[in-house]
């Protein structure tokens, strides 16, 4: 689908965008599917009261500390990412930068 500059989403598209985003889909993927810009989807979701996850936004000190605490307590990575609205990439990047020992991915014992 080609991008239509400045067009408004239909009610069905708005519902689909919200559902996809709630399921963890990236803004870029939603935008491509609906044929609009990523920024337009972000503005639309924010206007609907959604907490919009932006890529490359630095984590604050409090969020980093919370991330490390949860990780060290053994909370699953997916749960940490969902609760802090960050990607797994951001989580592991932060853990490595902070010198946190990473858990083993080997689940067979």
N, C-alpha and C positions, 0 to 999 in steps of 0.2 A: 504494500500500500504506500502511495506517495504522501509526503507530508503536505498538509494544507496549512498554510501560514495563517495563524490567528483564528482558526475556526474553533467553535465551542463544541464540547463533547455532548453527545445525546445523553439522555437519561440512562439508556442501556450501556453506553460506553463508560459513563461515569461509575455505574455500579460494577462493571467489569474491571475497571482500573482499580477501584477500591479493593475488590476481592483479590485481584492479582497481587496488589501491594501488601495486603494483609497476609498473604501466603508467602511473602518474602521475595517476590519477584523484583528484579532491578527496574529502576525508572526507565533506563534505556530500552529494555525489552518491552515494557508496557507501551512506551512511546512508539516504538517500531510497529507493534501490533495494531495500534490505533491510528497510526499515520500522523502523529503530532510530535512536537518537540519534547525532549526530556524536561526542559525547563517549564514548558507548559503543563506537563503532567505534575511536576513538583508544585507549581503554583496552584493548580486545581485541587490537589490533595490537601495542601496546607489550608486552602480556603474552606475545605470541608472539615477542618479540625484534626486532620491526620498529622502525626509526628513524622516529618519527612527525614529520611536517612540520606545524608549527602556524602558522597565519596570524598576522600582526602581532607576531611575536616579533622583537625587535630583534637585528640582526646584531652580533656582537662585533667588536672592533678587528681581531683576527687574520683573521676571515672576510672582513671588508671589504677588507683588504690583499690577501688571496689572490684575491678576486673581481676586483679592479682589475688585479692582475698577470696573471691568466689572460686577462682581456678585452684588455689591451694587447698580449698575445702573439698575439692573433688566434684564440684558442680559440672555437669556436662557442658562442653563447649557450645553446643547449639543453644542451650538455655541461657548461658551468659550472653551470647551474641543477641538473642532476642530481647533479653531484659535491658541490655544497654544500647540496643539499636545500632550495633556495629557488625562488621563482616568478620568472618573467621580470619581473613588475611590481616585485618587490623588487630585482632586479638593476639595472634601469634607474633606479629611484628612488635607489638607493645611488650609482650612477655619476653621476647628475645632482647629487646633494647633495655629492659629493666633487669636482665640477668636471672630471670626465673627459670628453674629447671623444668623442662617440658615433660609431661607425662608420656608414658609409652603408649603407642597406638596398638600394640599387640594385645588383643583381648582374649587370646587363648592361653590358658594356664594349665 
